[in-house]
Amino acid sequence: MEMDDYKTLIHEAFGESSEDSDDRQLEGSNIELVFGESPKWERISEIKGLSLCKDFLTPDQQSTLLASILQEGWFTDVSHNQAMRFGDLPVWANELSTCIRELIQYSNYDPESMDISSCEIDGQDCIFPSKLLNREPLFNQLIANSYQPGEGICAHVDLMRFEDGIAVISLESSCVMHFSRFKNEVAFNEKQSVLKIPVYLTPGSLLLISGEARYQWKHEINRKPGFQIWDGQEIVQKRRTSITLRKLCNSE
């Protein structure tokens, strides 16, 4: 895909970036005019298969996405905090999937976005394995969650009914997601301390989970006081919305 086509795709899906309101010309520019700044992937070194793009969506694009979610009528009441869709996903979710795929493809082969010398030929060590990136559809199951302050996610590994390769888009409040090794209860000594790897999710960030991160690590978000700490500071708890995209096993 040409960069002009890629920029058009993002604009159609999520609207213009606030940085596009100035007089800069698109001709000769790069991806920074789409996202506000060039998206950079952060590899979580302790966990193979975990990649984070903190600047996936600009604030304006996040607002557009949140408006699309609200139009579904899913969270009209505080007690209704989760919605699932299977197979026939909303148009905005399909657009989101397309944007994720194109961003990964662009990033995997852009020497300024990551060190491609560390990538294997089959893509297994790249941002997202090629066998997952090229599947059709990329995702066909969606979970939207709206969390009030203090509400989080218990430690878990996603159900085996879903294939490898999961994408999580975080909106509104920042939070820390902790990853811990999945241990065999028989072999694991409960007296051992559990190492937890923190990952800071900012509004508009995209987290990709595959391989070892998908099957060998549990993830959780404990938003109770004392757990949401980053750089020594307690994160101010506000409402948080998340979109999780997955693919059902044995589904065409």
N, C-alpha and C positions, 0 to 999 in steps of 0.2 A: 504494500500500500504506500502511495506517495504521501509525503508529509502534508500537502495541501488537502488531500482527501481525508487524512486523519484529523486535521484541525476542524474540517467541516463536520465530521462525525461527532466530535465532542461538543461543538457548538449546538448542533441540532438536538443532541440528547439532553444537555444541561444548561444551555444558554451561554451567554458571553461572560468572560471573566471581567472583573472590575478593571483589570489592567488594560483591557482593550478599548477603554473609553478615551484614551489619549490619541495623539496624532501619529503614532508610529505606523509604518506601513508593514503589511504582512509579507510583502515580497522580500525574500532573502532572510526572513526571520526564522527562528526555530520553534521548538515545542513550547518554549517559555511563554509565548503569547497565548497559548491555550490554557495552561495551568497556572499562570501567574509567575511561576519559576520552573526551571527544568525539573521534572520529577526525578527523585533519587531513591534508589532502592537500598534499604538497610538490611543486611543479612545478619540474622541472629546467630552468632558464631557457635553458641553452645548447642543449638538445635538444628540439625540438618533438615531442610525442607520448609523452613520458616523465613518468609521474606516480608518486609514492611515498606510500603510507599506512603510516607506521611503527607505528601502534598498531591494526592490523587485528584481531589476536587477542591476548587476554590470556594470561598464563602458564598459567592453568588450561585455557583453550581450546586452547593449543598442545599441552599434555600429552595432551588428549583426541584431538587430530588425530594425534599421534605414535603413540598407542596403536592407533588404527585402521590406521595404515600398518603397524605391526609385526604386526598380526593377519593381514595379507595373506601373511606369511611370505616377504617379498621379501628381507630383509637378514639372513638367519640366519647367513650367513658373511661375513666382512670382504671377501672377494674378490667377492662379489655386491653390487655397489654401485649398480646401476641397474635399474629396472623400467619397462616401458612398457605402456600399455593403450590400445586403440583402440576407438572406438564405444561398447561397453557398459562404461561406467565404474563403479567401485565406488560404492555408495550415498553414502559420505562425500564422494567427489569431486563427485558431482552436487549434494549439499547445499552444498559449498564454492562451486561455480559459482553457485548460486542466491543465496548470501549476497553474493558479489562483485557480481552484477548489481544486487541491491537496494541495496547500499551506494552504488554508483555513481549509481543513479537518485536516491537520497535526497540525495547530496552535490551532484549537478549542479544541484539546484533549491533547495538550502538556502543562503541568503545568508550564513550565518555560517561555512559550510564553505569557500566559495570566492567569488570575485568573479564573479557570473554576468553582469555587464555585459561581461566579456571573452569570453563565449561567443557563438558564431555561432548562428543559428537552427537550422541542421542539426546542431549539436553538434560540429562538426569541431574546435573549439578548446576543448571541454570535456574532462573527465577521460578520456572514452572516446567515440569517434564513435558517434552514435546508430545508424548503419547496422550497426555491429558489435554494439552492445549489444542490439539488438532481433532479432538473428538467432536461429534455432533449429536445433540447440542452440547455446548460447553457446560451449561447448567440447565436443569429443568425442575428444580425445586427451590423454593424461597421461604425464608422465615424472616418476618419483620417483628422486631421487639421494641417496646417502648418502656424504658426503665425509669421509675421515679427515684429521687435521691435515696440511697441506702439499699436499693434493689440491685441484685447482681446475678451471677451464674455460679452454680455449684461445680466443683471439679468433675470433669467428665471427658470421655472420648466419644466422639460422634458415633452414632449407630452404624453397624456394619451394612445396613441396607443401603447406605450411600457409598458411592465410589470414592476413590482417592481424589484429592484436589478440592479444596474448599476456599471460598473467598468471603471475607468479612469486611463490610464497609461500616465505619463508625462515624456517627453524626452527633452534633450538639455537645454534650459534656465530654471532657477528656476522662480517661480512666487508665488504670494499670491492669493488664491481663497477666495472670501468673501461669506459667507452665511448669509441670512437675512430671517426672518419669512415671510411667504406668508400671507398677510392680506386681509381680505374682504374689498374692497374699500369703501363700504357703511359704515361699522362699524369702519373702521380705521380713526382716526383723523390725517390728513396729517401734522398737526403741531407737532405731536409726533416725536421724533427722532427715527430713525430706527437703531436697534442694529445689527451690523454686526460682525460676528464671522470669524476671519481670519484663514486660513489653509495654511501652507507653503508647497508647492509642489516642491520637489527637483527632479533633473533628476533621472529617474529610479524608481520613487515612484509609488505606486498603491493606489488609493482611491476607497473605496467601499461605495456606497450610497444606502440605503434601508429604508423602513418604513417611519418614520417621516421625516428623512432627504430627502427622495425621494419626498414626497408629500406635506410637510408643510414648506419646506425651499427653497427659491430661491438661486441660486448660480451664481456668476459672476467673471470675471477676468478683472479688469480695469487696463490696463498697461500704462496708461498715467502717466506722472510725478506727484509725490506726493501721488500716491495710492499704489505703489509697495514698501512698507516699511516693513522691518522685523528686529527686534532687534534694531530699531532706525536707520537702514541704508537703503538707497535707493538701490534696486536691479538693477544691471547692465542689461539693456535690450538687449537680443540677440534673435535669432530665437528660437521658441519653437514649438515642435511637440507633438501632443497628439493623443492617441487612445482611443476611447470610445466604449465600448461593451454593447449592450442591447439585449433584447428579445422582439419580437413583440407579442402583445396580440393575443390570440386564434390562435397561430401558432404551428403546430406540428413539 
